[in-house]
Every structure is written in structure tokens, then in C-alpha cells.
Amino acid sequence: IIIPLMGFMENKLARLNKV
């Protein structure tokens, strides 16, 4: 459950960073 959670958070952060 930790791996998917980290991936989800990282994806959100990457999206914010990209914008």
C-alpha cells in the first residue's frame, strides 16, 4: 500500500511541478 501511495503522491507533485 505504500508503493502505490508514493507513486500517486509523486505523480501529483510532478504534475504541479510541470504546470
N, CA, C and O atoms as a CHARMM CRD file, in Angstrom:
* protein
*
   76
    1    1 ILE  N      0.84800  -1.20900   0.00000 PROA 1      0.00000
    2    1 ILE  CA     0.00000   0.00000   0.00000 PROA 1      0.00000
    3    1 ILE  C      0.88300   1.25900   0.00000 PROA 1      0.00000
    4    1 ILE  O      0.42700   2.33900  -0.37500 PROA 1      0.00000
    5    2 ILE  N      2.11800   1.11700   0.41200 PROA 2      0.00000
    6    2 ILE  CA     2.99200   2.30500   0.47600 PROA 2      0.00000
    7    2 ILE  C      3.50800   2.66900  -0.92300 PROA 2      0.00000
    8    2 ILE  O      3.56400   3.84400  -1.28500 PROA 2      0.00000
    9    3 ILE  N      3.87700   1.66300  -1.68900 PROA 3      0.00000
   10    3 ILE  CA     4.42600   1.94700  -3.03200 PROA 3      0.00000
   11    3 ILE  C      3.41000   2.70800  -3.89200 PROA 3      0.00000
   12    3 ILE  O      3.74900   3.75300  -4.44600 PROA 3      0.00000
   13    4 PRO  N      2.18600   2.21400  -4.01600 PROA 4      0.00000
   14    4 PRO  CA     1.17700   2.91500  -4.82300 PROA 4      0.00000
   15    4 PRO  C      0.89400   4.30500  -4.28600 PROA 4      0.00000
   16    4 PRO  O      0.68400   5.24100  -5.05700 PROA 4      0.00000
   17    5 LEU  N      0.88700   4.44200  -2.99100 PROA 5      0.00000
   18    5 LEU  CA     0.61200   5.75900  -2.39800 PROA 5      0.00000
   19    5 LEU  C      1.72200   6.73800  -2.78300 PROA 5      0.00000
   20    5 LEU  O      1.45000   7.87500  -3.17000 PROA 5      0.00000
   21    6 MET  N      2.95300   6.29600  -2.67500 PROA 6      0.00000
   22    6 MET  CA     4.08400   7.16800  -3.01700 PROA 6      0.00000
   23    6 MET  C      4.01500   7.54300  -4.49700 PROA 6      0.00000
   24    6 MET  O      4.25500   8.69100  -4.87100 PROA 6      0.00000
   25    7 GLY  N      3.68600   6.56000  -5.32700 PROA 7      0.00000
   26    7 GLY  CA     3.59200   6.82700  -6.77100 PROA 7      0.00000
   27    7 GLY  C      2.51700   7.86800  -7.03800 PROA 7      0.00000
   28    7 GLY  O      2.70500   8.77900  -7.84300 PROA 7      0.00000
   29    8 PHE  N      1.39000   7.72200  -6.35300 PROA 8      0.00000
   30    8 PHE  CA     0.28700   8.67700  -6.56600 PROA 8      0.00000
   31    8 PHE  C      0.71200  10.08600  -6.14000 PROA 8      0.00000
   32    8 PHE  O      0.47500  11.06200  -6.85100 PROA 8      0.00000
   33    9 MET  N      1.33300  10.17000  -4.98400 PROA 9      0.00000
   34    9 MET  CA     1.77100  11.49700  -4.48600 PROA 9      0.00000
   35    9 MET  C      2.82900  12.08000  -5.42900 PROA 9      0.00000
   36    9 MET  O      2.80200  13.26600  -5.75500 PROA 9      0.00000
   37   10 GLU  N      3.75600  11.22500  -5.85700 PROA 10     0.00000
   38   10 GLU  CA     4.81800  11.72100  -6.74700 PROA 10     0.00000
   39   10 GLU  C      4.20200  12.22500  -8.05500 PROA 10     0.00000
   40   10 GLU  O      4.61300  13.25200  -8.59500 PROA 10     0.00000
   41   11 ASN  N      3.21800  11.48600  -8.54800 PROA 11     0.00000
   42   11 ASN  CA     2.56500  11.87800  -9.81000 PROA 11     0.00000
   43   11 ASN  C      1.91500  13.25100  -9.63300 PROA 11     0.00000
   44   11 ASN  O      2.01300  14.11200 -10.50700 PROA 11     0.00000
   45   12 LYS  N      1.26300  13.44100  -8.51300 PROA 12     0.00000
   46   12 LYS  CA     0.58600  14.73200  -8.26200 PROA 12     0.00000
   47   12 LYS  C      1.63900  15.84500  -8.18700 PROA 12     0.00000
   48   12 LYS  O      1.45000  16.92300  -8.75000 PROA 12     0.00000
   49   13 LEU  N      2.73600  15.57900  -7.49600 PROA 13     0.00000
   50   13 LEU  CA     3.78500  16.59800  -7.35600 PROA 13     0.00000
   51   13 LEU  C      4.39200  16.90700  -8.72600 PROA 13     0.00000
   52   13 LEU  O      4.62400  18.06600  -9.07000 PROA 13     0.00000
   53   14 ALA  N      4.64100  15.86300  -9.49000 PROA 14     0.00000
   54   14 ALA  CA     5.24300  16.06400 -10.82500 PROA 14     0.00000
   55   14 ALA  C      4.29300  16.91500 -11.67200 PROA 14     0.00000
   56   14 ALA  O      4.73000  17.79700 -12.41100 PROA 14     0.00000
   57   15 ARG  N      3.01000  16.64600 -11.55700 PROA 15     0.00000
   58   15 ARG  CA     2.02800  17.40100 -12.37000 PROA 15     0.00000
   59   15 ARG  C      2.09000  18.87900 -11.94800 PROA 15     0.00000
   60   15 ARG  O      2.09400  19.76700 -12.80000 PROA 15     0.00000
   61   16 LEU  N      2.13700  19.13300 -10.66200 PROA 16     0.00000
   62   16 LEU  CA     2.16600  20.52700 -10.18700 PROA 16     0.00000
   63   16 LEU  C      3.47000  21.19000 -10.64300 PROA 16     0.00000
   64   16 LEU  O      3.47800  22.34900 -11.05700 PROA 16     0.00000
   65   17 ASN  N      4.56300  20.44000 -10.56100 PROA 17     0.00000
   66   17 ASN  CA     5.85900  20.99200 -10.95200 PROA 17     0.00000
   67   17 ASN  C      5.86500  21.30500 -12.44800 PROA 17     0.00000
   68   17 ASN  O      6.42200  22.31300 -12.88200 PROA 17     0.00000
   69   18 LYS  N      5.23800  20.42600 -13.22500 PROA 18     0.00000
   70   18 LYS  CA     5.22100  20.61600 -14.68900 PROA 18     0.00000
   71   18 LYS  C      4.42500  21.87800 -15.03500 PROA 18     0.00000
   72   18 LYS  O      4.83000  22.65200 -15.90300 PROA 18     0.00000
   73   19 VAL  N      3.32300  22.07600 -14.37400 PROA 19     0.00000
   74   19 VAL  CA     2.46700  23.22800 -14.71600 PROA 19     0.00000
   75   19 VAL  C      3.14600  24.53800 -14.34100 PROA 19     0.00000
   76   19 VAL  O      2.57900  25.61000 -14.55300 PROA 19     0.00000
